[in-house]
């Protein structure tokens, strides 16, 4: 679904996720400003093999809803995919939330690299606590927002988290969501080499360490919440790798042992909450 020779950075996880779009039948992408805009490029030299509509941040789901309704009335068989970064999900949250509340027939994919990477690595609501960015040079002091749980609270039909470190799981969730109707939401963890300051060949390794340390939990909701197979064994904390192995990134180089313990506590709280729901 994406052509070689595109404008993504070396080791770009968003380009990896875009390759999985071939699991979705007849996708039409609605992309707000961000890294994905640069990667997709502009007609007639787009890197994508499917139609793409580039839109302003805040209008993403308004445009996606309009396309979905228009195609339905015209009898066009297409899957409208609102494809956005975590920054666009911040700026466009009003229309995202409204779309979920209306149960619009849209598949929303948020590729989350935990900052506004395309404009220089500014902190977003998804930025990890204590992570260094250009707008949090000593480490972010606010909590990270759990966007997937926020969308689950909208009582939509399908919500899932995924990771470029586990492509089979990601592809399965794209395939599952693509076959459903109504509002669907997939939150994809996409570690960014230049923004997180790790070598570009380590993208998949870092993504897997996020899951193996318990810091990114793979789960799925389609009427019942279930921990996904790659994350299942990490519900047992003794099976996880040391959190420091995942935090071995430039943005966390300043962390103290006390900071790491506090992050571990926050991770345990999230696991406890999800296990209660499952």
Beta strands, then each sheet from edge to edge (+ up, - down):
strand 1: 27-32
strand 2: 52-55
strand 3: 79-85
strand 4: 107-112
strand 5: 158-163
strand 6: 184-189
strand 7: 219-221
strand 8: 225-227
sheet 1: 2+ 1+ 3+ 4+ 6+ 5+ 7- 8+
end
